[in-house]
Amino acid sequence: MSTETQNPGGPLDDEKPEPETGAITTVARPRPGGGPFGGGGMPAEKSKNFGTSAKRLVGRLRPEAFKIVWVFVLSIVSVVFTVLGPKILGQGTTLIFEGVISKSLPKGATQQQIIDGLRAKGEDSQADLLSGMHLTPGVGIDFGTLSTVLFWVLALYCLSSIFGWLQALVLNVVTQRTIYRLREDVETKINRLPLSYFDRMPRGELLSRVTNDIDNISQTLQQTMSQLLNSLLSVIGVLVMMFVVSPLLAAISLVTIPLTVLITALIAKRSQPLFVAQWKHTGELNAQIEEGFTGHSLVKVFGRQREVQEVFDRKNEELFKASFGAQFVSGIIMPAMMFVGNLVYVVIAVVGGLQVANGSMRLGDVQAFIQYSRQFTQPLTQLGSMANLLQSGVASAERVFELLDAEEQSEDPATPAVPAEKKGRLAFEDVTFSYSPEKPLIEGLNLSVEPGQTVAIVGPTGAGKTTLVNLMMRFYELNSGRITLDGVDIATMSRDGLRSRMGMVLQDTWLFGGTIRDNIAYGRPDATEDEIMDAAKATYVDRFVHTLPDGYDTVLDDEASNVSAGEKQLLTIARAFLARPSVLILDEATSSVDTRTEVLVQHAMKALRSDRTSFVIAHRLSTIRDADLILVMENGTIVEQGNHGELLAAEGAYFRLYNAQFAGPVTEGY
């Protein structure tokens, strides 16, 4: 495609667009009015619908359903092995304790005889303690049985770790593939959004949604899915084992659940709006930094460092307050959960000790239950601590979903029309267009341009010159009327098909990181080396390239700072030359070129324009004297048209514009 891949305006002539259907090429400039010196922070947004957004985020995992089933299976197996460990380990503790007690008892007597003797002496508490044990008087610890118990405990924990690792591996695949598809969807969406969306959205804010917010979603899914699943399964598994060991102590532990739910709900309700504000202010700060860095030279020239710093400090302070508030409020959850867990732990220790003393529980079972109580409260604490991460991730998801839900440009026709010839004949038939209904711009425009003609468009700022070009490229859709290319309505053509027949060179150059050869070949990737060289020579790029150390293999950085502004513009012109379009659009394309080079480029363009339609937007009227047709626009209307001599002789709007440039100060209105 021959179109220069940059935002052509939308609009450049001081018009203020409103939401509408249109089209884009690729990168958009920052929103007008949001430059390095302006743009106050907006009030923090209220919390969006957390449940709906969370459900939608989980819904994006649906393509990985089979793997998620395996995650569940592996998690269940891992948790089962984990919760069985304390029960078996408690048996080992019981073996040691009862072995020590048995060793101290007289050999030859039975356990019941010893208990009856203690009761006869009035030592009922000791008798109750011994009655809850399985003793062999005079025999010490059974190390054989103890070794078997310890072996099974070790085996269970090892198997639990292995299955936990496998679960984490599969879950990582699920998460990364989900984020991969999300990034693909965002990229596809961006290419389907109308140009008006980028007029409203600051570039830094958009970049923040595409990078920071998606990375935050990835981190949230990776951490919360694993912990959430393991925590829920652990709570269920531990709760079952607790009832197996002691229903009374299990009932006491259940008090933790309603307290946990209540505390988490109360805190989350207050922290969610703060997380939404945190990521909103992150996007605003990124937008301000990006704009400030982009216009860094301008900031220095006008000595506005202090104002830029003040804007940065204000937005940084807003981000600090939102982030601090979100983390502080949500950070209360874990200490609160730990406090509740410790209270329950104390109650369990006291009641369990009393049950061992009266012989209703064995010591190993109490030890196992204490471990279970810790395992029970720990997942609940983790669930509470995950609340801040989950809220942060859902807040980011809401911002990404807003981008995915944005209104798209209209669909291309199912069967797009293709002009039978490639001449470049353009016609505007009763065209009406405005960026907002209350502010008419172009009304009832009629214009016919024949192949090979060079049409210059002049007029004061805001007259609609660039808008006219944007309509030709279908960056915006018409309100009424139609534009035809070689007899075919451009609305019936695909956008790619239309733009492949047009070449556009803008005042704002766009070059990417790569060699000079690659940047020229961007106009037609399948061009041969000879064709690239011919285009470079025709546009006088060849003249300065040979002064560079690596010639055409010179690598341009992202800002193309290793070539001058005029050389950048020559490269973009060479790119359009290489594409050989049927319609060539030059929007102040030689504004950064020196006078001598401009004359040479004008001669080259004259050769290129042979049998092709050319539109030239120019403020320097001296550059369009030889145009076949000059259109003078005011307020979206063509007020005069003709060649240079005819318009001067008419002594109308063009005459005043021309004299204003060469005879002194600009007159009012121009």
Number of C-alpha atoms within 10 A of each C-alpha: 19 22 25 24 21 19 22 27 21 28 21 16 15 13 20 17 17 14 15 18 19 23 23 26 20 13 16 21 17 23 18 15 10 17 18 25 21 12 14 12 14 11 10 16 14 12 17 15 11 17 10 12 18 17 11 15 19 13 10 13 18 13 13 15 11 10 17 18 11 15 23 17 14 21 24 21 16 26 26 17 20 22 26 19 23 23 23 19 22 22 21 22 20 21 24 18 17 25 21 17 19 22 16 13 18 14 12 10 12 14 18 13 10 17 18 14 13 17 15 11 9 11 13 16 14 15 22 19 19 24 20 17 21 14 21 20 21 17 18 19 17 13 13 8 13 17 12 12 20 16 12 15 22 14 14 20 17 15 16 23 16 14 20 20 15 17 24 20 12 15 23 17 14 23 20 15 15 21 19 13 14 20 17 12 12 18 13 12 16 23 16 19 22 25 32 24 26 22 22 16 17 25 23 22 21 22 15 23 25 19 12 18 25 22 17 21 24 19 18 21 27 18 18 20 20 18 17 17 17 21 24 16 20 26 22 15 21 27 22 14 19 26 14 12 19 16 14 13 21 21 13 14 22 14 13 18 14 10 15 22 14 11 16 24 15 11 18 22 15 15 24 25 22 28 31 27 25 26 24 26 27 25 24 26 25 22 26 28 17 20 22 22 13 15 15 15 11 14 18 10 10 8 11 15 17 11 14 21 14 13 22 20 13 15 22 17 14 23 21 15 16 24 20 15 19 24 18 13 18 26 18 17 25 22 13 17 24 18 12 18 23 15 12 20 19 12 14 21 17 10 15 23 17 13 18 20 20 18 19 16 20 27 25 23 23 25 21 24 29 20 19 27 24 17 20 26 27 19 20 26 22 19 24 28 20 22 22 26 21 25 24 26 26 30 30 27 23 23 23 22 17 12 18 18 10 14 16 19 21 14 9 13 12 9 9 14 16 18 18 9 11 16 19 26 22 22 22 21 16 15 20 20 23 22 22 14 10 7 12 13 20 24 18 14 18 16 13 11 19 17 19 20 20 25 24 30 26 24 23 16 18 19 22 27 29 21 26 19 22 20 19 24 25 23 24 25 22 20 14 13 15 21 24 20 24 20 15 18 17 24 18 16 21 19 19 14 15 20 20 19 21 25 26 27 30 24 16 19 21 20 23 16 13 15 18 22 19 21 21 28 23 23 27 20 14 9 14 11 10 9 16 23 18 17 24 25 14 21 26 20 24 19 10 13 18 11 9 12 9 12 15 19 14 16 18 18 14 12 12 19 10 14 14 12 15 17 20 22 25 28 25 27 30 28 29 29 29 25 26 20 27 24 27 27 25 20 23 17 23 24 18 18 18 11 11 8 15 19 14 14 19 15 14 17 17 16 12 18 22 14 17 22 24 31 22 23 25 20 20 15 18 12 16 22 14 15 19 16 20 26 22 24 23 22 17 23 18 22 14 16 17 18 18 21 11 13 20 17 10 12 13 13 17 26 16 15 24 19 16 15 15 11 10 8 10 14 11 6 8 13
